[in-house]
């Protein structure tokens, strides 16, 4: 006997009801799965430990939720190196993050909220000098559809702040594929546009100034495996200088190793030794991102545990830079009255060993 359209409608209605009821039960259970239990706290500690490579201890879990938003709200987070667990290298006063369950399921990475307060990273953890983030979070903008991820704090002794463009999607936020950024550290000002494409990060329209612009260009960062990053680009400085890096930065136990090549072209000595020259930029970057130098003994340790194996090619010839001769080569440029000749840099000729 053939079933009528009415029978099919009744059957479909029952199936729809049971499916809806099933998902309602699932969502209700998920909505009640959160809380602040020790089990949930340990799960967050384990996730952060796997992400950072540090031992993580959380004093207070205010709340964790799973539906409709996956969120965590924790206070007094302490992170330790695995071999030194009596002194934290990173502390966080409060961390709150929220992302909708639907966003995770659909792979959209749309944030509902992100707040960070009173974070301190010891020297050598995120930077050679201490990093302090007093506060950071997502703020709405006057322009419709726009928002910012903003933060302020200190890098060493320098006041610092940053701002990254975001999209306001009406109750949720997302970093756009191409997003502008601004960073100020002391009197150093940097801005540009960051773009992500298939595991690569492009930084374009770079402008650096102290405070006037003296470096422009673009950089391309590509992950080459765990702890390894390739850096390529085209940088201009002064009126005649260009630098084309092709470097690999690899994180190893105790520091980093930098290998590859730096192709440099410069015809005006003022672009080396002038107020906006290469050496002025090197000193400025060193004062901000290099180890804090307080006395002569510190100067001897300036290179830290980083290793360098780079062929530095200039019109005069090629110099093989290593962590042993780097400071001597820099001082040679500092004392030079004119752009060095090939004979003057022959003490460290390129051997062809650097990749």
RAMO-V588049 format. One record per pair of residues at least 6 apart in sequence whose C-alpha atoms are under 7 Angstrom apart, sorted by the first residue. I is the first residue (numbers start at 1). GAP is how many residues later the second one is. Records with the same first field share a line. If there is no record, write none. Layout:
I = GAP + GAP
//
This chain:
30 = 36 + 37
31 = 35 + 36 + 37
33 = 33
34 = 30 + 31 + 32
35 = 28 + 29 + 30
36 = 25 + 26 + 27 + 28
41 = 20
45 = 11 + 12 + 13
48 = 8
49 = 6 + 7
54 = 25 + 26 + 27 + 28
55 = 24 + 25 + 26 + 27
56 = 22 + 23 + 24
57 = 20 + 21 + 22
58 = 17 + 18 + 19 + 20
59 = 16 + 17 + 18
60 = 14 + 15 + 16
61 = 12 + 13 + 14
62 = 11 + 12
63 = 9 + 10
64 = 7 + 8 + 9
65 = 6 + 7
67 = 34
68 = 32 + 33
69 = 29 + 30 + 31 + 32
70 = 28 + 29 + 30 + 31
71 = 26 + 27 + 28
72 = 24 + 25 + 26
73 = 22 + 23 + 24
74 = 20 + 21 + 22
75 = 18 + 19 + 20
76 = 15 + 16 + 17 + 18
77 = 14 + 15 + 16
78 = 10 + 12 + 13 + 14
79 = 9 + 10 + 11 + 12
80 = 7 + 8 + 9
81 = 8
89 = 32 + 33 + 36
90 = 30 + 31 + 32
91 = 28 + 29 + 30
92 = 25 + 26 + 27 + 28
93 = 24 + 25 + 26
94 = 22 + 23 + 24
95 = 20 + 21 + 22
96 = 18 + 19 + 20
97 = 16 + 17 + 18
98 = 13 + 14 + 15 + 16
99 = 11 + 12 + 13
100 = 12
103 = 6 + 7
109 = 65
110 = 62 + 63 + 64
111 = 61 + 62 + 63
112 = 59 + 60 + 61
113 = 25
114 = 23 + 24
115 = 21 + 22
116 = 19 + 20 + 21
117 = 16 + 17 + 18 + 19
118 = 15 + 16 + 17
119 = 13 + 14 + 15
120 = 11 + 12 + 13
121 = 9 + 10 + 11
122 = 8 + 9
123 = 6 + 7
127 = 162
128 = 161 + 162 + 163
129 = 26 + 27 + 160 + 161 + 162 + 163
130 = 25 + 26
131 = 23 + 24 + 25
132 = 21 + 22 + 23
133 = 18 + 19 + 20 + 21
134 = 18 + 19
135 = 16 + 17
136 = 14 + 15 + 16
137 = 12 + 13 + 14
138 = 10 + 11 + 12
139 = 8 + 9 + 10
140 = 6 + 7 + 8
141 = 6 + 7
145 = 22 + 23 + 24
146 = 20 + 21 + 22
147 = 18 + 19 + 20 + 21
148 = 15 + 16 + 17 + 18
149 = 14 + 15 + 16 + 17
150 = 12 + 13 + 14
151 = 10 + 11 + 12
152 = 8 + 9 + 10
153 = 6 + 7 + 8
154 = 6
158 = 27 + 28
159 = 26 + 27
160 = 24 + 25 + 26
161 = 22 + 23 + 24
162 = 20 + 21 + 22
163 = 18 + 19 + 20
164 = 15 + 16 + 17 + 18
165 = 10 + 14 + 15 + 16
166 = 7 + 8 + 9 + 10
167 = 6 + 7 + 8 + 9
168 = 6
177 = 18 + 19
178 = 15 + 16 + 17
179 = 14 + 15 + 16
180 = 12 + 13 + 14
181 = 10 + 11 + 12
182 = 8 + 9 + 10
183 = 6 + 7 + 8
184 = 6
187 = 23 + 24
188 = 21 + 22 + 23
189 = 19 + 20 + 21 + 22
190 = 17 + 18 + 19
191 = 15 + 16 + 17
192 = 11 + 12 + 13 + 14 + 15
193 = 10 + 11 + 12
194 = 7 + 8 + 9 + 10
195 = 6 + 7 + 8
196 = 6
199 = 23 + 24
200 = 21 + 22 + 23
201 = 19 + 20 + 21
202 = 17 + 18 + 19
203 = 15 + 16 + 17
204 = 13 + 14 + 15
205 = 11 + 12 + 13
206 = 10 + 11 + 12
207 = 6 + 8 + 9
208 = 6 + 7 + 8
209 = 6
214 = 23 + 24 + 62
215 = 21 + 22
216 = 19 + 20 + 21
217 = 17 + 18 + 19
218 = 15 + 16 + 17
219 = 12 + 13 + 14 + 15
220 = 11 + 12 + 13
221 = 8 + 9 + 10 + 11
222 = 7 + 8 + 9
223 = 6 + 7
224 = 6
227 = 23 + 24
228 = 20 + 21 + 22 + 23
229 = 19 + 20 + 21
230 = 17 + 18 + 19
231 = 14 + 15 + 16 + 17
232 = 13 + 14 + 15
233 = 11 + 12
234 = 9 + 10
235 = 7 + 8 + 9
236 = 6 + 7
238 = 33 + 38 + 39
239 = 32
240 = 26 + 27 + 28 + 31
241 = 24 + 25 + 30
242 = 22 + 23 + 24
243 = 19 + 20 + 21 + 22
244 = 18 + 19 + 20
245 = 16 + 17 + 18
246 = 14 + 15 + 16
247 = 11 + 12 + 13 + 14
248 = 10 + 11 + 12
249 = 7 + 8 + 9 + 10
250 = 6 + 7 + 8
251 = 6
254 = 51
255 = 50 + 51
256 = 50 + 51
257 = 49 + 50 + 51
258 = 49 + 50 + 51
259 = 49 + 50 + 51 + 95 + 96
260 = 49 + 50 + 51 + 94 + 95
261 = 49 + 50 + 51
262 = 49 + 50 + 51
263 = 49 + 50 + 51
264 = 49 + 50
265 = 49 + 50
269 = 69 + 70
270 = 7
271 = 6 + 7
272 = 6 + 7
273 = 6 + 61
291 = 11
293 = 6
303 = 20
307 = 15 + 16
308 = 13 + 14 + 15
309 = 12 + 13 + 45
310 = 10 + 11 + 12 + 44
311 = 7 + 8 + 9 + 10 + 39 + 43
312 = 6 + 7 + 8 + 9
313 = 6
316 = 24 + 25 + 26
317 = 25
318 = 31 + 32
319 = 26 + 29 + 30 + 31
320 = 28 + 29 + 30 + 31
//
